[in-house]
């Protein structure tokens, strides 16, 4: 049998069909996966998305910013809480200067969208100068119920009051705000930041889930226990203040409330009860919806919180209502203040309250007829 052998040119490369080894493919896939996981994590941390305040949680107060912490959210908006969970970089010192307590919710606290210099407490401090210390006591979503618990737990703070400004929003005594979970009021900073961002920001936006820390929607009725506690807390502050009536309750309207007020309608169902408490303590009530320079343009897109310029205006309105202990005149020159049972007007002030009422002492029709 003749066999024909084909001569093979040794210079020609041999062709082989090699397949990548399974370990090498696996390592490549793992490398790609690591990049996909680590790159977003790096971005989240580099851009300061996780640089936010954390909270202490319990059933009585609901939640409160942890003491002695600070940061810069998104590397842009600084925030700070002192040793008493107050939104200021000043350590609590009741004897350094006369103390102005500023009590409220996210309107006072400000939250992540604001730089520290643009928050209400800082701006009021700028208005009153270094003669006084302004101490913001607030957390986003708090009602007057949570705020009352803070004052009970920190009785020494209330006892050091010179003047106090206490915010009231509709439904403030209807319910206590409770902890809404790690994605609204985190107790700790997350280990896996990108997963937190996905859960906190991305999925709620895609699925339409509400992650708001706003106060509970008002039920329309006052809780008798909460009302009694609030009444007692106001009386305690008033007794501790430098003189009787050395404080005020300011009524803050959401945009819809402001529109209602601008139509000459009542926007605060529980006004009578709040005014009664103020009157019993000789306090003024300042309705922001009637302030001369407050308007719709000063609300953020959420229709609740002030813009930065809104905070500037609100700070000037409130600072103009703070009275000197000895003269009972405003500490801000050229402002309006309450003297006795009537509104006393001095030199014009672009940010002075248009209607700073002595609660229960003025005719309601007169208040409603004030020009806007």
C-alpha positions as a Markdown table, in Angstrom:
| # | Residue | x | y | z |
|---|---|---|---|---|
| 1 | Unk | 0.0 | 0.0 | 0.0 |
| 2 | Unk | 1.4 | 3.3 | -1.0 |
| 3 | Unk | 1.1 | 6.0 | 1.6 |
| 4 | Unk | 1.4 | 9.6 | 0.5 |
| 5 | Unk | 2.8 | 11.9 | 3.1 |
| 6 | Unk | 2.3 | 15.6 | 2.8 |
| 7 | Unk | 5.4 | 17.4 | 3.7 |
| 8 | Unk | 4.8 | 19.9 | 6.4 |
| 9 | Unk | 6.7 | 23.2 | 6.2 |
| 10 | Unk | 8.3 | 23.7 | 9.6 |
| 11 | Unk | 8.1 | 27.5 | 9.2 |
| 12 | Unk | 4.3 | 27.5 | 9.1 |
| 13 | Unk | 2.7 | 28.1 | 12.5 |
| 14 | Unk | 0.6 | 25.4 | 13.9 |
| 15 | Unk | -3.1 | 26.2 | 14.4 |
| 16 | Unk | -4.6 | 25.1 | 17.6 |
| 17 | Unk | -8.1 | 25.8 | 19.0 |
| 18 | Unk | -7.4 | 26.6 | 22.6 |
| 19 | Unk | -10.2 | 27.7 | 24.9 |
| 20 | Unk | -9.5 | 30.0 | 27.8 |
| 21 | Unk | -9.1 | 28.2 | 31.0 |
| 22 | Unk | -12.0 | 28.3 | 33.4 |
| 23 | Unk | -10.0 | 29.9 | 36.3 |
| 24 | Unk | -8.8 | 32.7 | 34.1 |
| 25 | Unk | -12.3 | 33.5 | 32.9 |
| 26 | Unk | -13.5 | 33.4 | 36.5 |
| 27 | Unk | -10.9 | 35.9 | 37.6 |
| 28 | Unk | -11.8 | 38.3 | 34.8 |
| 29 | Unk | -15.4 | 38.2 | 35.8 |
| 30 | Unk | -14.5 | 38.7 | 39.5 |
| 31 | Unk | -12.4 | 41.7 | 38.5 |
| 32 | Unk | -15.2 | 43.3 | 36.5 |
| 33 | Unk | -17.6 | 42.7 | 39.4 |
| 34 | Unk | -15.2 | 44.3 | 41.8 |
| 35 | Unk | -14.8 | 47.4 | 39.6 |
| 36 | Unk | -18.6 | 47.6 | 39.3 |
| 37 | Unk | -19.1 | 47.4 | 43.1 |
| 38 | Unk | -16.1 | 49.4 | 44.2 |
| 39 | Unk | -16.3 | 52.3 | 41.8 |
| 40 | Unk | -19.7 | 53.5 | 42.9 |
| 41 | Unk | -18.7 | 53.0 | 46.5 |
| 42 | Unk | -15.6 | 55.2 | 45.9 |
| 43 | Unk | -17.7 | 57.9 | 44.3 |
| 44 | Unk | -20.3 | 57.9 | 47.2 |
| 45 | Unk | -17.5 | 58.4 | 49.7 |
| 46 | Unk | -15.4 | 60.8 | 47.8 |
| 47 | Unk | -18.4 | 63.1 | 47.2 |
| 48 | Unk | -19.5 | 63.0 | 50.8 |
| 49 | Unk | -22.9 | 61.4 | 50.3 |
| 50 | Unk | -22.5 | 59.6 | 53.6 |
| 51 | Unk | -21.4 | 62.6 | 55.5 |
| 52 | Unk | -24.7 | 63.1 | 57.3 |
| 53 | Unk | -25.7 | 63.3 | 61.0 |
| 54 | Unk | -26.8 | 60.1 | 62.9 |
| 55 | Unk | -29.5 | 59.8 | 65.5 |
| 56 | Unk | -30.2 | 58.3 | 68.9 |
| 57 | Unk | -33.5 | 56.5 | 69.0 |
| 58 | Unk | -35.9 | 55.7 | 71.8 |
| 59 | Unk | -39.7 | 55.4 | 72.3 |
| 60 | Unk | -40.1 | 58.6 | 74.4 |
| 61 | Unk | -38.4 | 61.2 | 72.3 |
| 62 | Unk | -38.6 | 59.2 | 69.0 |
| 63 | Unk | -35.2 | 60.3 | 67.7 |
| 64 | Unk | -32.6 | 63.0 | 68.2 |
| 65 | Unk | -29.3 | 64.0 | 66.6 |
| 66 | Unk | -26.4 | 62.4 | 68.4 |
| 67 | Unk | -24.4 | 64.8 | 70.4 |
| 68 | Unk | -21.0 | 66.1 | 69.5 |
| 69 | Unk | -20.9 | 65.4 | 65.7 |
| 70 | Unk | -20.2 | 67.4 | 62.6 |
| 71 | Unk | -19.6 | 66.9 | 58.9 |
| 72 | Unk | -20.0 | 68.4 | 55.4 |
| 73 | Unk | -22.8 | 66.7 | 53.3 |
| 74 | Unk | -21.8 | 66.4 | 49.7 |
| 75 | Unk | -18.6 | 68.3 | 50.5 |
| 76 | Unk | -20.7 | 71.4 | 50.4 |
| 77 | Unk | -23.2 | 71.8 | 53.3 |
| 78 | Unk | -21.6 | 71.9 | 56.7 |
| 79 | Unk | -23.6 | 70.7 | 59.7 |
| 80 | Unk | -22.8 | 70.4 | 63.4 |
| 81 | Unk | -24.4 | 69.4 | 66.7 |
| 82 | Unk | -22.9 | 70.3 | 70.1 |
| 83 | Unk | -22.7 | 68.3 | 73.3 |
| 84 | Unk | -26.5 | 68.8 | 73.9 |
| 85 | Unk | -27.6 | 67.9 | 70.4 |
| 86 | Unk | -28.1 | 71.5 | 69.5 |
| 87 | Unk | -27.4 | 72.7 | 66.0 |
| 88 | Unk | -24.4 | 74.9 | 66.8 |
| 89 | Unk | -20.7 | 74.5 | 67.1 |
| 90 | Unk | -20.8 | 76.2 | 70.5 |
| 91 | Unk | -20.5 | 73.9 | 73.5 |
| 92 | Unk | -23.4 | 74.4 | 75.9 |
| 93 | Unk | -22.4 | 77.1 | 78.4 |
| 94 | Unk | -25.4 | 78.6 | 80.2 |
| 95 | Unk | -23.4 | 81.3 | 82.0 |
| 96 | Unk | -21.4 | 82.9 | 79.2 |
| 97 | Unk | -24.1 | 85.2 | 77.8 |
| 98 | Unk | -27.9 | 85.5 | 78.0 |
| 99 | Unk | -29.4 | 82.5 | 76.3 |
| 100 | Unk | -32.0 | 82.5 | 73.5 |
| 101 | Unk | -33.6 | 79.1 | 72.9 |
| 102 | Unk | -34.8 | 78.5 | 69.4 |
| 103 | Unk | -37.1 | 75.4 | 69.4 |
| 104 | Unk | -38.6 | 73.6 | 66.5 |
| 105 | Unk | -38.4 | 71.0 | 63.7 |
| 106 | Unk | -36.7 | 71.0 | 60.3 |
| 107 | Unk | -37.6 | 74.6 | 59.8 |
| 108 | Unk | -35.1 | 75.3 | 62.7 |
| 109 | Unk | -32.7 | 72.4 | 62.1 |
| 110 | Unk | -32.3 | 73.1 | 58.4 |
| 111 | Unk | -31.1 | 69.6 | 57.4 |
| 112 | Unk | -28.9 | 68.4 | 54.6 |
| 113 | Unk | -30.0 | 70.9 | 51.9 |
| 114 | Unk | -28.6 | 73.8 | 53.9 |
| 115 | Unk | -25.1 | 74.9 | 54.8 |
| 116 | Unk | -24.6 | 75.7 | 58.5 |
| 117 | Unk | -24.2 | 79.4 | 57.7 |
| 118 | Unk | -27.6 | 79.5 | 56.0 |
| 119 | Unk | -29.6 | 77.8 | 58.8 |
| 120 | Unk | -32.1 | 79.7 | 61.0 |
| 121 | Unk | -30.1 | 79.6 | 64.2 |
| 122 | Unk | -26.9 | 80.9 | 62.6 |
| 123 | Unk | -28.8 | 83.7 | 60.9 |
| 124 | Unk | -30.6 | 84.8 | 64.1 |
| 125 | Unk | -27.2 | 84.7 | 65.9 |
| 126 | Unk | -25.9 | 87.1 | 63.3 |
| 127 | Unk | -28.8 | 89.4 | 63.8 |
| 128 | Unk | -28.6 | 89.6 | 67.6 |
| 129 | Unk | -24.8 | 89.7 | 67.7 |
| 130 | Unk | -22.4 | 88.5 | 70.3 |
| 131 | Unk | -24.3 | 89.9 | 73.2 |
| 132 | Unk | -26.5 | 86.7 | 73.2 |
| 133 | Unk | -26.1 | 83.0 | 72.5 |
| 134 | Unk | -28.7 | 81.4 | 70.3 |
| 135 | Unk | -29.3 | 77.7 | 71.0 |
| 136 | Unk | -31.2 | 75.8 | 68.2 |
| 137 | Unk | -33.1 | 72.8 | 69.6 |
| 138 | Unk | -34.6 | 70.8 | 66.7 |
| 139 | Unk | -34.8 | 67.7 | 64.6 |
| 140 | Unk | -36.3 | 67.2 | 61.2 |
| 141 | Unk | -39.9 | 66.0 | 61.5 |
| 142 | Unk | -40.3 | 66.7 | 65.2 |
| 143 | Unk | -43.6 | 68.0 | 66.5 |
| 144 | Unk | -44.1 | 70.0 | 69.7 |
| 145 | Unk | -44.5 | 66.7 | 71.5 |
| 146 | Unk | -40.9 | 65.6 | 70.8 |
| 147 | Unk | -39.7 | 69.1 | 71.6 |
| 148 | Unk | -41.4 | 68.9 | 75.0 |
| 149 | Unk | -39.6 | 65.6 | 75.8 |
| 150 | Unk | -36.3 | 67.3 | 75.0 |
| 151 | Unk | -37.0 | 70.1 | 77.5 |
| 152 | Unk | -38.1 | 67.6 | 80.1 |
| 153 | Unk | -34.8 | 65.7 | 79.7 |
| 154 | Unk | -32.7 | 68.8 | 79.7 |
| 155 | Unk | -34.3 | 70.8 | 82.5 |
| 156 | Unk | -31.1 | 72.8 | 83.0 |
| 157 | Unk | -31.4 | 74.1 | 79.5 |
| 158 | Unk | -34.9 | 75.5 | 80.1 |
| 159 | Unk | -33.8 | 76.9 | 83.4 |
| 160 | Unk | -31.1 | 79.0 | 81.7 |
| 161 | Unk | -33.6 | 80.7 | 79.4 |
| 162 | Unk | -33.3 | 84.4 | 78.8 |
| 163 | Unk | -35.7 | 84.5 | 75.9 |
| 164 | Unk | -37.3 | 81.7 | 73.9 |
| 165 | Unk | -38.7 | 81.3 | 70.4 |
| 166 | Unk | -40.9 | 78.2 | 70.0 |
| 167 | Unk | -42.2 | 77.2 | 66.6 |
| 168 | Unk | -45.7 | 75.8 | 66.1 |
| 169 | Unk | -47.0 | 74.2 | 62.9 |
| 170 | Unk | -50.4 | 72.8 | 62.2 |
| 171 | Unk | -51.0 | 69.5 | 64.0 |
| 172 | Unk | -48.1 | 70.1 | 66.4 |
| 173 | Unk | -49.9 | 68.6 | 69.3 |
| 174 | Unk | -51.7 | 65.8 | 67.4 |
| 175 | Unk | -49.0 | 63.1 | 67.5 |
| 176 | Unk | -45.4 | 62.3 | 68.4 |
| 177 | Unk | -43.0 | 61.9 | 65.5 |
| 178 | Unk | -41.5 | 58.4 | 65.6 |
| 179 | Unk | -38.4 | 57.0 | 64.1 |
| 180 | Unk | -38.9 | 56.2 | 60.4 |
| 181 | Unk | -35.9 | 53.9 | 59.9 |
| 182 | Unk | -32.3 | 53.9 | 58.9 |
| 183 | Unk | -33.0 | 55.4 | 55.5 |
| 184 | Unk | -34.6 | 58.6 | 57.0 |
| 185 | Unk | -32.9 | 59.0 | 60.4 |
| 186 | Unk | -29.9 | 56.7 | 60.4 |
| 187 | Unk | -28.5 | 55.5 | 63.7 |
| 188 | Unk | -25.1 | 54.6 | 62.2 |
| 189 | Unk | -23.3 | 55.4 | 59.0 |
| 190 | Unk | -23.7 | 52.4 | 56.6 |
| 191 | Unk | -20.8 | 50.0 | 55.9 |
| 192 | Unk | -21.9 | 49.6 | 52.3 |
| 193 | Unk | -22.5 | 53.2 | 51.1 |
| 194 | Unk | -23.6 | 52.5 | 47.5 |
| 195 | Unk | -26.3 | 50.1 | 48.7 |
| 196 | Unk | -27.5 | 52.8 | 51.1 |
| 197 | Unk | -27.7 | 55.4 | 48.3 |
| 198 | Unk | -29.6 | 52.9 | 46.1 |
| 199 | Unk | -32.1 | 52.3 | 48.9 |
| 200 | Unk | -32.3 | 55.8 | 50.2 |
| 201 | Unk | -32.4 | 57.9 | 47.0 |
| 202 | Unk | -32.5 | 55.8 | 43.8 |
| 203 | Unk | -35.3 | 53.3 | 44.4 |
| 204 | Unk | -37.6 | 55.7 | 46.2 |
| 205 | Unk | -37.4 | 58.0 | 43.2 |
| 206 | Unk | -38.1 | 55.2 | 40.8 |
| 207 | Unk | -40.8 | 53.6 | 42.8 |
| 208 | Unk | -42.4 | 56.7 | 44.2 |
| 209 | Unk | -41.7 | 55.9 | 47.8 |
| 210 | Unk | -42.0 | 58.8 | 50.3 |
| 211 | Unk | -38.8 | 59.1 | 52.3 |
| 212 | Unk | -39.7 | 62.4 | 53.8 |
| 213 | Unk | -38.9 | 63.3 | 57.4 |
| 214 | Unk | -41.7 | 65.8 | 57.6 |
| 215 | Unk | -44.0 | 65.7 | 60.8 |
| 216 | Unk | -47.0 | 63.4 | 60.8 |
| 217 | Unk | -50.0 | 64.7 | 59.0 |
| 218 | Unk | -52.3 | 66.5 | 61.4 |
| 219 | Unk | -55.2 | 64.4 | 62.6 |
| 220 | Unk | -57.4 | 67.5 | 63.1 |
| 221 | Unk | -57.7 | 66.9 | 66.9 |
| 222 | Unk | -55.5 | 67.9 | 69.8 |
| 223 | Unk | -54.2 | 65.2 | 72.1 |
| 224 | Unk | -55.2 | 66.2 | 75.6 |
| 225 | Unk | -52.0 | 64.7 | 77.2 |
| 226 | Unk | -49.7 | 66.4 | 74.7 |
| 227 | Unk | -51.6 | 69.7 | 75.1 |
| 228 | Unk | -51.2 | 69.5 | 78.9 |
| 229 | Unk | -47.4 | 68.7 | 78.6 |
| 230 | Unk | -46.9 | 71.5 | 76.1 |
| 231 | Unk | -48.8 | 74.0 | 78.3 |
| 232 | Unk | -46.6 | 73.0 | 81.3 |
| 233 | Unk | -43.4 | 73.3 | 79.2 |
| 234 | Unk | -44.3 | 76.8 | 78.0 |
| 235 | Unk | -45.1 | 77.8 | 81.6 |
| 236 | Unk | -41.7 | 76.4 | 82.8 |
| 237 | Unk | -39.8 | 78.3 | 80.1 |
| 238 | Unk | -41.7 | 81.5 | 80.9 |
| 239 | Unk | -41.0 | 81.2 | 84.6 |
| 240 | Unk | -37.3 | 80.6 | 83.9 |
| 241 | Unk | -37.0 | 83.5 | 81.5 |
| 242 | Unk | -35.5 | 86.8 | 82.6 |
| 243 | Unk | -38.9 | 88.3 | 82.9 |
| 244 | Unk | -42.5 | 87.2 | 82.4 |
| 245 | Unk | -43.5 | 87.1 | 78.8 |
| 246 | Unk | -39.9 | 87.0 | 77.7 |
| 247 | Unk | -40.6 | 84.6 | 74.8 |
| 248 | Unk | -43.0 | 84.0 | 72.0 |
| 249 | Unk | -44.7 | 81.2 | 70.0 |
| 250 | Unk | -44.3 | 81.6 | 66.3 |
| 251 | Unk | -46.7 | 80.0 | 63.9 |
| 252 | Unk | -45.1 | 78.7 | 60.8 |
| 253 | Unk | -47.3 | 78.0 | 57.8 |
| 254 | Unk | -46.7 | 75.7 | 54.9 |
| 255 | Unk | -47.2 | 77.2 | 51.5 |
| 256 | Unk | -50.8 | 75.9 | 51.3 |
| 257 | Unk | -51.5 | 77.4 | 54.8 |
| 258 | Unk | -50.0 | 80.7 | 53.6 |
| 259 | Unk | -52.3 | 80.8 | 50.6 |
| 260 | Unk | -55.3 | 80.0 | 52.9 |
| 261 | Unk | -54.3 | 82.9 | 55.2 |
| 262 | Unk | -53.8 | 85.3 | 52.2 |
| 263 | Unk | -57.4 | 84.6 | 51.3 |
| 264 | Unk | -58.5 | 85.8 | 54.7 |
| 265 | Unk | -59.3 | 82.3 | 56.0 |
| 266 | Unk | -58.1 | 80.5 | 59.1 |
| 267 | Unk | -55.2 | 78.1 | 58.4 |
| 268 | Unk | -54.6 | 76.9 | 62.0 |
| 269 | Unk | -57.5 | 74.9 | 63.5 |
| 270 | Unk | -55.9 | 74.8 | 66.9 |
| 271 | Unk | -55.2 | 78.5 | 67.1 |
| 272 | Unk | -57.5 | 79.2 | 70.0 |
| 273 | Unk | -55.8 | 76.6 | 72.2 |
| 274 | Unk | -52.3 | 77.9 | 71.3 |
| 275 | Unk | -53.4 | 81.5 | 71.9 |
| 276 | Unk | -54.9 | 80.5 | 75.3 |
| 277 | Unk | -51.6 | 79.1 | 76.4 |
| 278 | Unk | -49.7 | 82.1 | 75.2 |
| 279 | Unk | -52.2 | 84.5 | 76.9 |
| 280 | Unk | -51.9 | 82.6 | 80.3 |
| 281 | Unk | -48.2 | 83.2 | 80.2 |
| 282 | Unk | -48.2 | 86.8 | 78.9 |
| 283 | Unk | -46.5 | 85.7 | 75.7 |
| 284 | Unk | -46.8 | 87.1 | 72.2 |
| 285 | Unk | -47.8 | 85.0 | 69.2 |
| 286 | Unk | -46.1 | 85.8 | 65.9 |
| 287 | Unk | -48.0 | 84.4 | 62.9 |
| 288 | Unk | -45.5 | 84.2 | 60.0 |
| 289 | Unk | -48.3 | 84.2 | 57.5 |
| 290 | Unk | -49.1 | 87.8 | 58.5 |
| 291 | Unk | -45.5 | 89.0 | 58.5 |
| 292 | Unk | -45.1 | 91.8 | 56.1 |
| 293 | Unk | -42.2 | 90.4 | 54.1 |
| 294 | Unk | -43.2 | 86.7 | 54.0 |
| 295 | Unk | -44.5 | 85.5 | 50.7 |
| 296 | Unk | -44.9 | 82.4 | 48.5 |
| 297 | Unk | -41.5 | 82.8 | 46.7 |
| 298 | Unk | -39.7 | 82.0 | 50.0 |
| 299 | Unk | -40.7 | 78.3 | 50.0 |
| 300 | Unk | -38.6 | 75.5 | 48.5 |
| 301 | Unk | -40.1 | 73.2 | 45.9 |
| 302 | Unk | -41.4 | 70.9 | 48.7 |
| 303 | Unk | -43.8 | 73.7 | 49.7 |
| 304 | Unk | -42.8 | 73.5 | 53.3 |
| 305 | Unk | -39.3 | 74.6 | 54.0 |
| 306 | Unk | -37.9 | 78.1 | 53.4 |
| 307 | Unk | -35.3 | 78.8 | 50.7 |
| 308 | Unk | -32.0 | 80.2 | 51.8 |
| 309 | Unk | -33.4 | 83.6 | 51.2 |
| 310 | Unk | -36.5 | 82.6 | 53.1 |
| 311 | Unk | -34.4 | 81.7 | 56.1 |
| 312 | Unk | -32.8 | 85.1 | 55.9 |
| 313 | Unk | -36.2 | 86.8 | 56.0 |
| 314 | Unk | -37.5 | 84.5 | 58.7 |
| 315 | Unk | -34.4 | 85.1 | 60.9 |
| 316 | Unk | -34.9 | 88.9 | 60.6 |
| 317 | Unk | -38.6 | 88.6 | 61.5 |
| 318 | Unk | -37.8 | 86.5 | 64.6 |
| 319 | Unk | -34.8 | 88.5 | 65.7 |
| 320 | Unk | -37.0 | 91.7 | 65.5 |
| 321 | Unk | -39.3 | 90.1 | 68.1 |
| 322 | Unk | -36.7 | 89.4 | 70.7 |
| 323 | Unk | -36.9 | 91.9 | 73.6 |
| 324 | Unk | -34.3 | 93.3 | 75.9 |
| 325 | Unk | -34.9 | 92.4 | 79.6 |
| 326 | Unk | -34.5 | 95.8 | 81.0 |
| 327 | Unk | -36.0 | 98.1 | 78.4 |
| 328 | Unk | -38.5 | 95.6 | 76.9 |
| 329 | Unk | -37.5 | 97.1 | 73.5 |
| 330 | Unk | -36.4 | 94.9 | 70.6 |
| 331 | Unk | -32.7 | 93.9 | 70.8 |
| 332 | Unk | -32.6 | 94.8 | 67.0 |
| 333 | Unk | -32.7 | 98.5 | 66.4 |
| 334 | Unk | -35.7 | 99.8 | 64.6 |
| 335 | Unk | -37.8 | 96.7 | 65.0 |
| 336 | Unk | -41.4 | 96.2 | 66.2 |
| 337 | Unk | -42.1 | 94.6 | 69.6 |
| 338 | Unk | -45.0 | 94.0 | 71.9 |
| 339 | Unk | -45.4 | 96.4 | 74.8 |
| 340 | Unk | -48.1 | 95.5 | 77.3 |
| 341 | Unk | -51.3 | 94.7 | 75.4 |
| 342 | Unk | -50.6 | 96.4 | 72.1 |
| 343 | Unk | -48.3 | 96.5 | 69.2 |
| 344 | Unk | -45.6 | 99.2 | 69.6 |
| 345 | Unk | -44.1 | 100.5 | 66.4 |
| 346 | Unk | -40.8 | 102.3 | 66.2 |
| 347 | Unk | -38.7 | 103.2 | 63.2 |
| 348 | Unk | -39.6 | 101.3 | 59.9 |
| 349 | Unk | -37.9 | 98.0 | 59.4 |
| 350 | Unk | -38.2 | 96.1 | 56.2 |
| 351 | Unk | -38.3 | 92.8 | 58.1 |
| 352 | Unk | -40.4 | 93.7 | 61.1 |
| 353 | Unk | -43.5 | 91.6 | 61.7 |
| 354 | Unk | -46.6 | 93.1 | 60.2 |
| 355 | Unk | -48.7 | 91.7 | 62.9 |
| 356 | Unk | -47.1 | 90.7 | 66.2 |
| 357 | Unk | -50.1 | 89.9 | 68.3 |
| 358 | Unk | -50.6 | 89.8 | 72.0 |
| 359 | Unk | -52.5 | 86.6 | 72.0 |
| 360 | Unk | -56.1 | 86.8 | 73.1 |
| 361 | Unk | -55.9 | 90.5 | 73.5 |
| 362 | Unk | -56.7 | 91.8 | 70.1 |
| 363 | Unk | -59.9 | 91.6 | 68.1 |
| 364 | Unk | -59.7 | 88.9 | 65.5 |
| 365 | Unk | -61.4 | 91.1 | 62.9 |
| 366 | Unk | -58.7 | 93.7 | 63.3 |
| 367 | Unk | -56.0 | 91.1 | 62.7 |
| 368 | Unk | -57.7 | 89.8 | 59.6 |
| 369 | Unk | -58.1 | 93.2 | 58.2 |
| 370 | Unk | -54.4 | 94.0 | 58.3 |
| 371 | Unk | -53.2 | 94.9 | 54.7 |
| 372 | Unk | -51.0 | 92.3 | 53.1 |
